[in-house]
């Protein structure tokens, strides 16, 4: 795959006025403007700058249901999802409702291999066989649970749906729905994650209960104590970090760094060998969240939820170790599946004159359902095209996990296929960049062809070329620890508000492989006497070290390396080209 290095540009209408309040820092001002920041208000990180939750459609009905359930000690069951957003949503709901006085409280995460995603009629049947609850609350799911909500209502169970996924043509007939992406919702922060939605709902509930005098004889919980969970779930779900989400993530990260966080989050940081006092959003997304997700992928997310709920540090550490081991098993499965997928892709290239489909669908009956999403992501990153990977589901059905690239809306594409071929898809849902679906196994060839055609209609060859966007080059005076620390504290960085990366020409002075496959280098910028440490993780050790390499063009991030209490600058290499 060819990679083009493209420097981000500042839109012409941004102007020359600094977007930073007070004296402008030229580098940071340039970085912010390249991300569409034009006003100081877009950089606020205080809680009083959050968009009011009262703007969310259905909020009044939701808090009425919840206030009634809490004050009358009704039985409440929370139905979650099996990823980190779902786990943090369930944990937040359980902890906050208990803090507000709810006593008859339980949660359930559907077994992805038996029930699949969301509130289904089967889940309702399972709950009713155990004990019929008064109120069901969905978190991070429910907007597409038409049959499940209908089954609950038929059993005289009230249903509150809290979700953030895109709505289909039909909405469930719930007693209340809170979802910024439902039709007619004026709440402007459409990127709010599932955990952010339930956080807003519970903040509004506390306000309602307070107005009713509920806390006159009991402590009123401080909702800010749950922002660590909001930050973790928001970053892990890869939702866009707009101004509102950056406030939520910044506030949650600040609590984690101050060690005012759940024992489970500290335990996850421990097993991931991360210093919580210097935790970054990248650590949440690439170190903590994968260990939580592993539980939902291979076993049961209830282990992850228990980790987030417990107040006992020792128990939290034991659970974190268990999750770490599950994650190691996940990596082994992922490696095997990726090798098989790449072998099949290579075969496609060598068969006659066949070219790789623009929209790639791969299916193996023995692939693990829980690892499909990661596999699709890895292939999408390597091939830079929309990818859907499939594994066997129920008898005669296969389940798929889809990942997309910029310019191709995955859920809309699936909806179009369903419109052109009604009944081809048994179920689907998701976002622009990720979706899930199921279909009959014998329909796989027909679907794969239809998907490829849709991709070819909506994308151009140019869009299939991978691009690495950078923030330009850094001068010698900017290549230092102070700049790295400035950028570290200037976030939070994440989806749609990417961490700054830079490019430049360097001379390689020394290089060696460390660990299993990491390239450690000493570099000098062109026409400079600076000597900088750099590391490139997971390189092809068949190519490096190569003593013939002299000059390279790098795409890199600035990083503060901490070793035995000593701080030093290190370049984290994202891409390397020999010049």
Order of alpha helices (4+ residues) and beta strands (2+ residues): beta-alpha-alpha-beta-alpha-beta-alpha-beta-alpha-beta-beta-alpha-alpha-alpha-alpha-alpha-alpha-alpha-beta-alpha-beta-beta-alpha-beta-beta-alpha-beta-alpha-beta-beta-beta-beta-beta
